[in-house]
Amino acid sequence: MIFITAKFTIKPEYAERWPEIAGPFTRATRNEPGNLWFEWSRSLDDPNEYVLVEAFRDGDAGAAHVNSAHFKQAQQDLPQHLAHTPKIISQTVDQDDWSELGELAVK
């Protein structure tokens, strides 16, 4: 799978509304057949930072995502709300879901 983590620093005046602002893009991406997950979290340290954790089935699904109409629309709509260009880590990993964190196993 393609596993991606991205950090978005939102302009302070939009930070509270970011889930709503990114909502159409989020919903459309989650509906893509190759999307495994697309989850936003807000930083505990910086209220203007959101972290996106997403995964796609494979490279073809990732390509379909970046070539979709909703991705192109997000490229037009979202940057005006950002303080700077998001930071990203994108890797291909040999698995298709989350693994358990054995060091903190719940018994």
Secondary structure, DSSP 8 states (H G I E B T S, - for coil): -EEEEEEEEB-GGGGGGHHHHTHHHHHHHHTSTTEEEEEEEE-SS-TTEEEEEEEESSHHHHHHHHTSHHHHHHHHHSGGGBSS--EEEEEE-S-SS----GGG---
